[in-house]
Amino acid sequence: MANDARIATMPPGTRRWRRFEITLPVRVTVDKFRQVNVISSRGAKVNAGGLVFFADTDLEIGDEAEIAFTDHSLTVRAVVRNRGGNQHGVKFLATSADEAEQLALFRQVLSSKMGRLDA
């Protein structure tokens, strides 16, 4: 609940999470219209709340995907929040205990490599 209050009081243009200019190999799985697409890509502009991945595919804002961090055997669920050309910005989701655990593990790995995660 405290995080919700912090988000509500943040000035426009302020990020909740610190962004890291690193590139990570990712595998993006999208199940759209009962057709599963698996895309090998790279994640960039990574933070604890999401990332940008690059793919020549027809994803729309609101589409969900699984993002697998191939170097760390972690998979998180995400939703497309913005896109431009072949860049897709996603926000990580955690709507179940398993998803929350995977996201916590990802944040732990990111923190151990990059340091402090908040802005």
N, C-alpha and C positions, 0 to 999 in steps of 0.2 A: 504494500500500500504506500509506503514511503517513496518508492520509485515512481509511482503514478503521480504523486504530488510534485516530485522533482521534474518530471516530464512536462506537466501542465504549466510550470513556472519558468521553463527554459525560454530564453529569448528566441525569436525566429532566426533560423539559419544556424543554430547551435546544434551540434551533434551530441547524442546521448553517449555514444561510444567513440573512443579514439580510433581513427582510421590508420591502418598500416599499409604502406606502399610495398607490399610483397606479392609474389605470385606463387600460387599453390596449384598443383595438379588436382583436378576434380573430375568426377564422373557424375553427370547430371541425368537423372531418369525422370521422364515425364510420361504420365499416363493421360492421354487426351483423346477423347472420343473413342475409347477402348483400343487405342493404338499406343503401344509403349515404344518410346524413343529413348535410346541411351546415347549420350553425347559425351565424348572425351573432350575436355576443355581445360581452361586454366582460370582459376579464381584470382581476382586482383582487388585492390582497394578493400582489403579485408578488415572487418572489425568484429566485435563480439556479438553484434546484432545482425550481420549480413555480409554480403560481398557482391561484387560484379563478376559475372562470367561471360565468356565470349562464345557465341554459337550462331551459325547460320540456320536458324530454325524459326518457326512461326509461333512464338510464345506471346501471349497477351498479358496485360496487367491483370492480376488476379489469378493467373494460372499457378498451380502448385507443382513442386518438383522435389525430388530427393537429391541432396547434394552429398556425394561421398568424397571424403578427403582421402585419396588413395594412398598417401604416404603414412596415414595414421589409422587406417581401418575404422574410421568414424563416419557415420551417416546422419545428417540432419534434414529435417523437412523445411521447406522454404516456400514463400509466395513471391511472385514477381510484382515488384512495386513500381518499377520504371524501366524503360528501355529506350535505346537509341541505336539504330543500325543493328549491328550484331552484338551489342552490349546489353546485358540484362541485369538489372539491380534487384537483388532478392533480400527479403527479410526472413530471418530464421523463425521457425514456429516451434512451439513446445506445448502441445495440447494433451499430452498423455505423460505418465510417469517415465516411460521408456524414452520418449522424445526429450523430455527435460533432462534425463540422465545423459543422453548423447550430447546435448547442447552444453551441459556443464563440463563434460569431458573435453569438448572442443575448446571451450573458453579456458580451461586449465592448460591445455597444450599451447594455445595461443599466448597466454600469460607467461608461461615458462620460457617461451621463445622471445617474446617481445616486451615483456614488462607490464606496466600498469595499463589496464584496458579502458578505464573511463576517461572522459574528455578533460 
